[in-house]
Amino acid sequence: MAPYTIDRVADLVESVSRPVDPGKLTIFSTFRNEMALCPAFFEHYRSIGAEQFLIMDDRSDDGSEDWLDAQPDCCVVRTRFRFGEEIEIQLEGAEPRMQRAGTFYKIALPHLWFDGAYVTYVDADEFLFLPPGVGSLQEIAARLKAEGAEAALASVVEFFPASVEGLSGPLPQSFEGMLEAYPYFQAEQLVALAPGGMELVGESKTARLFAHYDIRPRVERRGWHRIYMPSRVRKAQSFQKAARHKTPMVLRSGTSGMVDTHNASAPPSQSVLLTLAHFVYTAEFADKIARAISWGAHANGAAKYRYYAELLEKMGGVENGFLDENSVRYEGPEQLVALGLMRW
């Protein structure tokens, strides 16, 4: 069979729960068993201007599939292959390659409906901050359009409690509740805009925690890998760095779109840097580790989650174990601007 291309992405769609309106400002995401995050996610993005949600549901079985179907502003896409299954793809100008289907969905699915529109790409545990004085996502899209920019970059800022004890209890049901429960972040710049692109200038909180708690990569040999393990498989079990940047708003056009889960084909605006709050360390952390390892659908067989499990064990009982000299409590978007994590 020929590789899947963006022009063939419709072949991968089994169903869509309701018609997609290409004229509405749309949030695109992929979900699998994200029921705990659904209320806060939808409430937050509705409050900042989202008019429609396009969710690729990866066969959830925690009740979220029915919940998503019941939302009148949500179009649920079911697909032929699961997120973690590998398929052969070919992007324009590139050689064919094997790729997780979920990554290809992020690149290709919005192309079915949103020609000439800005689409907001986020994961279920990512919450976009509006810049100071900005009231909606529509204002961001309008600014990008006015300056002729096809994409907006974002710093991905991990939020966390003071210690592992703060990961207990139910997950908050609102963005404000999430910030109250997990109020700390690192006061360090992560990405700098540069002509034609960007530069990574800082380390993620996860990388700093791994270093502090002396968590080191190790190779696990299972099955036939006990006899022979290819170098790419061995390399895959090294640390997979937590995201420090993403491109959450992208113009979908013949020359513009996503090329992977973090980057767009077009250079980002040089006057706009957004901020995504990434809630990794929450009441769902232990369960998410267990699910990811069980599924193996994440990058490189979810190798990163083995290290997360070790981190959680080592941090148990450590007072203020998440905090260091650069950990600060969130106060408002002006703080993000002052730290170089946002520009407007």
N, C-alpha and C positions, 0 to 999 in steps of 0.2 A: 504494500500500500504506500502511496505517496505521502510525504510528510504533511502534517497539518500546517496550514498557513492562516494568516488572519482572515483571508478571503473564505476559508473553509471552516471557520469557527462555528457557523450555524450547524454543521454536521455533528458537533459535540453536544448540542442542546437537546435534551429530551422533552422539556416542558418549561413554560413560564406561567406563573399562577394568575397573572392578569396582564392586560396590555401595558406596555411601557410607553410613557409619554416623553418623547425626545425634547420637548420644550421646557421641561421642569428641571430645576437645579437638583442634581441627583447625587446621592451618596452610594458608592459602589464598595461592596465588601464581600468576603467569603466567611461563612460561619460553619462551625461544626460543634454542636453541643455547647452553645454559648448562652443558654437560657439565663444564667445568673447575671450576665452583662446586658442582656437585651433591654430591660427597662431604662437603665441609665443611658445607654447608647442612643436609643431612639429619642428619649426626652431631650438629651443634650443637642443632638443635631437638628431636631425640629425647632428647638429654641433659637438656633442661630441661622435659620433660613432654609433648611433642607425641605424640599417639596416632594421628594420621592426617594425611595430606597430600592436599589437593585442588589439583591443578596443572592449569591451563589451558595446554596445550602448543600453541604457535603454529607447528606443522608444522616442528619441528626436524629438521635433517639432519646433525647432528654426532655421532650415536650416543646422545644424551641421551634421545630418545624411547623407545628400547628399554630403556635403563637405568631410566627412570622406571617403565615397565611392569613391570619385574622386581622392584620394591620392594613387598613384601607390604602395607605400610601406606600405599601411594600410590594414589590414584584419579586417573587422567589423563582430563581432559575435552578432547575435540576439538570444535571449533566450526565453524559455517557460514562465518563471515567471519574473515579474518585480523586480527591486532591493529591494524594500521594502516589498515584499510579504514574509510571513513566510512559510518555508517548514521544514519538519522533515529530519534531517541529522544525519549521524553517521560516525565519524572519527575513524580510526583504534585505538583500545584499549580504546575507550570511549563509554559511554552510548548514546543512541539516544537523541536528543534534538531538540527543535524548534529553528530555526535560520533564520535571514533574508536571502533571496536568494542571494542578492548581496554579502554578506560576504562569502557565500559558493562559489560563482563564483570566487572570488579572490583566495580562497584556491585551488580550483579544476580545473578551466579551463586550466591553463597552462600544467597540467598533460596530456592533450590530445595530445600535440605536442612536448614537450621539454624534453624528457627523456635524462638525462646526460648533460643538458645545463644550464648555468646561465641565469636567467630571471630577468629583472629589473622591479620592481613593484612600481608605483607611481600614485598619483591622478592627476587630471587635473590642480590643482593649486599648485603642488609641482614640484620644479625645482632643480635638483641635481647639486651641485657644484663639479667640479673636483678638487682634491687636487693639491697643488703647484707642478709643474713639470710633471703632468700627462696630457696626451693629449687626452685620449679617455676612454670610458667605457671598451673597450677591454683590456686595461692595468690593470684595476681594476680586471676584471674577471681572467686574467692571473695570477695576484698576488695571488688571493684567491686559484686558482687551485694549484699553486706552493707550497703553504704552507698547502694545504690539508684542507682549510676552506670551509664550505658549505654555509656560509652566511656572509653578511657584514651589520653591524648596522649603523644607522644614527641618528644624532641629528636633530630634527625637529624645525627649527628656524623660528618664525613668523616675517614677515617684515611688516612695517607700515609707514604711513606718520607722520608728526609732529602733525597734527590736523585733525578733521573731514573735514575741507575744502579741504584737500588733497585727499579726496575720490571722488571729482567731476571730470567731464571731461571724455573723452573716455578712455577705457582701453588700455594701450600700447600694441603694436603688436610684441614686442621682449622682450627677457629676460633682455637685457641691459636697455630697456625702463622701464621695471617693477622695476628694481633696482634704476633707477633714480627717478621714481615717488614715490616709497615707500622704501626709502633708510635706514630706521632705524631698528635696532634689539636690543635685550637685550644682554649685554656683560656678560652673566652668563652661566656657564656650566649647561647642562641639563641631561646628561647621562655619566656614567663612565663605561668603560669596566672592567669586573671582571672575574676571572677564571671561565669558564663554562657559562658565561652569562654577565650580566650588572647590574648596579644599577642606579636608578633615583636619581639625586642629586639636581635638581633645579625645579623652577616653570615655567610654560608657561607664555607668555605675557598675554594671555587671562585671566588666573587665577589672575594675578596681577591687570589687569584692573577691573575685577569683584570686587575684594577686595577694590580697590581704590575708585570706584564709588558706593560702598555699594549696590551691586546687590546681593540679597539673594534668595535662592530657595523658591518657593511657589507651592502649589498644586492647580491645576485647576480641578474641577469636572464637567464633561460633560456627558450628556446622563444618562445611568443607573449608572454611577460612582457617581452620586449625592446621590444615595441610598447606594451603597456599592462599595468601591474601594479596590481591593486586595493590599496587602503590596508591591508586586513587581511593581505594576503600580505606587503606591505612591512613591516608591523609585526611579523609573525611571525619575521622575520629579525633582529630585535633580540635582545638577550640574554634567554634564558629562565633565570630564577634557579634555582639548585640548591635542592632542598628543605631547609628548616630545621626543619620539623615534619611529622609524620604522625600518623595515628590507628591504631595497629597492633592494638588490641583493641577490638572493637565487639560489642554485643549485637544480634543479628539478631531483630527483632520487627516487629510491624505499625507501630510508631512510630519504630523505630530501625534504622539501617543506614548504609552509606557513600553519600555524595552526589557524590563525585569521588574521585580517587586519594589525596587527603590528608585529607579531612574527613568527619566523620560528621554525621548529621542531628541527633543529640542532643548537648548540651553535655558536655564531658569532666569526669571526676572532678577535684575541686579539691585532692585529697590525694595523688594519684598522678601522677607524671610519669616516664615510662620513657625509655630511651635506646636508639636504634638506631645501631649501628656501620654506616656506609655505606662500603663498599670500592669506591670509584671508581678510585683510583689504585693499580693493581696490575699484575702481569705481563700481565694481559689488556687493559690500557688501550689500547694501540695497535690491537690486533685489534678491540676493541669499537668504537672510533672508525670503523674501516674498515667494519665490518658495519652500524653505525647509518646511516652516510652512504649505503651501498649500498641498504639496505632502505628508508630514508625513513619508517619506521613510527613513529618517536618523535614527540613533540610538534613541530608546525610543520616537518614534513619533516626532523627531526633537525638543525635549524639550530645548536643548541648544540654538536653534535659537530664542526662546522666550526671553532668557536672552540677546542674541546679540541685539535684537530689543530694549530692555530697555537700554542697554549700548549706542547704537547709539543715542537714545533720550537724555540721560544724558550728553553725551559728546558734543552735539551741542553747538557751540559758545564758547567752552572752548579753550583758546589759548594754543597751544602746548599740547593739552589734552592727546595725546598718550605718551608723553615723561616723563621719570623720571630720577633719577640720574644715572641709569645704561643703559640708551638708547644711542646707538652710531650709527654713520653713517657707512655703509659698505664701505670698502676700497679694500679688496681683500682676497683670501683664506688664505694667511699667517696670517691674523688677526683671522680667525676662528681657526687655529691651536694654536695660542698663547693663546686663550681663553678656550681651551679644548673642543671646539665644533667639532673638526676634528682631526684625527690622521692618519699619513701615514708614 
